[in-house]
Amino acid sequence: MTTPRTQPPFRADHVGSLLRPKPLQQARAKWKAGTLPHDALREIENSCIAAAIAKQEEIGLRAATDGEYRRAYWHYDFVAGLDGVEIYEPEEKIQFHGNVPLPHKLRVNGRIGWTRPTMIDHYRFLASQVRTAVPKQTIPSPSVVHFRGGREAIDKAAYPTLDGFFADLGAAYNKAVGAFGAAGCRYLQLDEVNIAYLCDPAQIAMLKARGEHVDNLLNIYADMLNQAIAGKPDGMVISMHLCRGNFSYTWVASGGYEPVAEVLFNQIDADAYFMEYDTDRAGGFQPLRFVPRGPKIVVLGIMTSKTGELESKDELKRRIDEAAKYLPLEQLALSPQCGFASTEEGNTLTEDQQWAKLSRCAEVAREVWGEV
């Protein structure tokens, strides 16, 4: 039997976002239409978040999130709170497979900084509602501010070269991580999709066609992440989530982790990694051999959040056994591969199917590790 976990991530965990309940969907639609005041929307959000936290605890999960219920996007809502960053609606939209367009993009129109306490109140409400679970806060990785638009989306007057841009972005995130720590957060996740995108030759070709310098991009992102992580207080656990796209039921990138594994696991100062592994697009478990033996944890995202079919216990256990050939069971945990609603539209499954999947994670964790 493995050693019991006393800090996150736990043996059964999840990435963060949850399907929006109908009352919340209706309230957000009315708020966008201008027929519901923001204070009224906030009351409905609070009620729905409290219910979601109670459900996570009822299932037996030892960490709980607010489901990202106050957001439209997993990333844009947070980074738009940075000084110098804005969301806009472009003529040419980001295309996911299946020709599903993402309707908004980011651009940098001034010097980047952290002067507004973006989402700190989200964390404080989450922490006020948990009874048995550790409150988990999720924010996008800093790399998203660069990857989505690159040089052309960054104001040249503010940043004649990108060295200053990356330095300011890392410094802003350092302050953000410190602010969550000062608010009491001890479990913070950086959603890092773009390092996973660097595993895909098609994404590399796209960056080169756009005129980006890609040769050192992985190390630039690693340095920014380390600058951000350096802002954490003692006792804060930093996890990273790796993903190849999760909008509705669709995706963006393919490719195993081999091209990034050594830097990811050995040069980035994260404590844990939530790894997408629900399809062949993520490759095999062999890159886990690069994880240093010790306290670092890999949370195996071998259950899909994109569709509602429930994985069997035997199937999940078989894949855990495969991963354990490359990394000891002591350093492994289990979760869905991504959130259930990276955007407020959500994936193509029901709330009952979502909760059944999280319950199955807890059930399998008990049988494999002797604990959730």
FENHUTA-V478396 format. One record per pair of residues at least 12 apart in sequence whose ideal C-beta (glycine too) atoms are under 6 Angstrom apart, sorted by the first residue. I is the first residue (numbers start at 1). J is the second residue. D is the distance in Angstrom with one decimal. If there is no record, write none. Layout:
i/j/d
I/J/D
I/J/D
//
This chain:
i/j/d
1/370/5.1
2/329/5.8
2/330/4.8
2/369/5.2
4/371/5.6
7/237/5.8
8/63/5.1
8/134/5.5
8/187/4.6
8/237/5.2
9/239/5.8
9/272/4.8
9/297/5.6
9/299/5.2
9/333/5.4
10/62/4.2
10/63/5.9
11/333/4.9
11/365/4.0
11/369/4.4
11/371/5.5
11/372/5.8
12/334/5.6
12/361/4.3
12/362/4.3
12/365/3.8
12/372/4.6
13/63/5.7
13/299/5.6
13/333/5.9
13/335/4.8
14/335/5.1
14/336/5.8
14/358/5.9
15/241/5.4
15/274/5.5
15/338/5.4
15/339/4.5
16/65/4.7
16/68/6.0
16/138/3.9
16/339/5.0
17/68/4.2
17/339/3.0
17/340/5.9
17/341/4.6
17/342/5.8
18/52/5.7
18/67/3.4
18/340/5.4
19/340/5.0
19/341/5.1
19/346/4.5
19/351/5.2
19/354/5.3
20/344/5.5
21/48/5.2
24/48/4.6
24/69/6.0
27/41/5.3
27/44/4.3
45/69/5.5
45/70/5.4
48/69/5.7
49/66/4.6
49/69/5.3
50/129/5.0
52/67/4.7
53/129/4.9
53/130/5.8
57/132/5.1
57/133/5.1
59/358/5.5
59/359/5.1
59/362/5.6
60/362/4.5
60/372/4.8
62/133/5.8
62/372/5.8
63/133/5.6
63/134/4.7
63/136/4.6
64/130/5.5
64/133/3.8
65/136/4.9
66/126/4.6
70/122/5.8
72/344/5.0
73/343/5.4
74/342/4.5
75/140/3.7
75/144/5.0
78/118/5.8
78/119/5.9
78/139/5.1
78/140/5.6
79/140/5.9
79/145/5.5
81/116/5.5
81/118/3.0
82/112/5.6
82/172/5.6
83/113/3.9
83/115/5.7
84/108/5.6
84/110/3.8
84/111/5.2
84/112/4.4
85/108/5.7
86/109/5.8
87/104/5.0
89/104/5.6
90/105/4.7
96/245/5.9
96/247/5.0
96/250/3.9
96/252/5.7
97/250/5.2
97/251/5.6
98/250/4.6
100/248/5.7
100/250/4.8
106/148/5.4
106/149/5.9
107/149/5.9
107/153/4.4
108/154/4.4
108/155/5.6
109/155/5.2
110/158/5.2
111/158/5.3
112/168/4.3
112/169/5.3
112/172/5.3
113/172/5.4
114/172/4.2
114/175/4.0
114/176/5.1
117/179/6.0
120/179/5.8
120/183/5.2
123/137/4.7
123/183/5.5
123/185/5.3
124/183/5.9
127/184/5.9
134/187/5.3
136/187/4.4
137/180/5.9
137/185/5.1
137/188/5.2
138/189/4.5
140/191/5.0
141/190/4.6
141/191/5.9
141/192/4.0
142/169/4.9
142/173/4.7
142/224/4.9
143/194/4.3
143/221/4.6
145/169/5.8
147/194/4.1
150/210/5.4
150/212/5.0
166/220/5.8
166/224/5.9
170/224/4.3
170/227/3.4
173/228/3.6
174/227/5.4
174/228/5.5
174/231/3.8
177/228/5.3
177/231/3.7
177/232/5.3
178/231/4.0
181/232/5.6
181/233/4.0
181/236/5.3
186/235/5.6
186/236/5.1
187/237/5.2
188/238/5.6
189/239/4.6
189/241/5.8
190/240/5.2
191/241/4.7
192/240/4.8
192/242/6.0
193/243/4.6
195/260/5.4
196/242/4.5
196/243/5.8
196/244/5.2
197/253/4.5
198/218/5.7
198/260/5.7
199/255/3.6
199/257/6.0
199/259/5.2
199/260/5.9
200/253/4.0
200/254/5.3
200/255/4.2
203/253/5.3
218/260/5.9
218/263/5.4
222/263/5.4
222/267/5.1
222/268/5.1
225/268/5.3
226/269/5.2
229/269/4.8
237/271/4.9
238/270/5.2
238/271/5.4
239/272/4.0
240/270/4.6
240/273/5.3
241/274/4.1
242/275/5.4
242/276/5.7
243/276/5.1
243/338/5.1
244/276/6.0
246/338/4.1
246/342/4.5
247/343/5.9
248/345/5.9
249/306/4.9
249/347/5.7
249/348/4.4
254/281/4.2
256/283/2.0
257/287/4.0
258/287/5.1
261/287/3.7
261/290/4.3
262/290/5.1
265/290/4.7
265/291/4.7
272/297/4.2
273/298/5.1
274/299/4.5
274/301/6.0
275/298/5.7
275/301/5.6
276/301/4.8
276/337/4.3
277/300/5.7
277/301/5.1
277/302/4.9
278/304/4.0
278/337/4.0
285/322/5.7
285/323/4.4
285/326/5.1
288/326/4.1
288/327/4.2
289/326/4.7
291/327/5.3
297/331/5.6
297/333/5.8
298/327/6.0
298/332/5.8
299/333/4.4
299/335/4.8
300/323/5.6
300/332/6.0
300/334/5.6
301/335/5.5
301/337/3.3
302/319/4.6
303/336/4.6
303/357/5.8
304/337/5.8
305/336/4.1
305/338/5.0
305/340/4.8
305/347/5.9
306/347/5.2
307/349/5.9
308/349/3.4
308/353/3.5
310/356/5.5
313/364/5.5
316/364/5.0
320/368/5.9
334/361/5.3
334/364/6.0
334/365/5.5
340/354/5.0
//
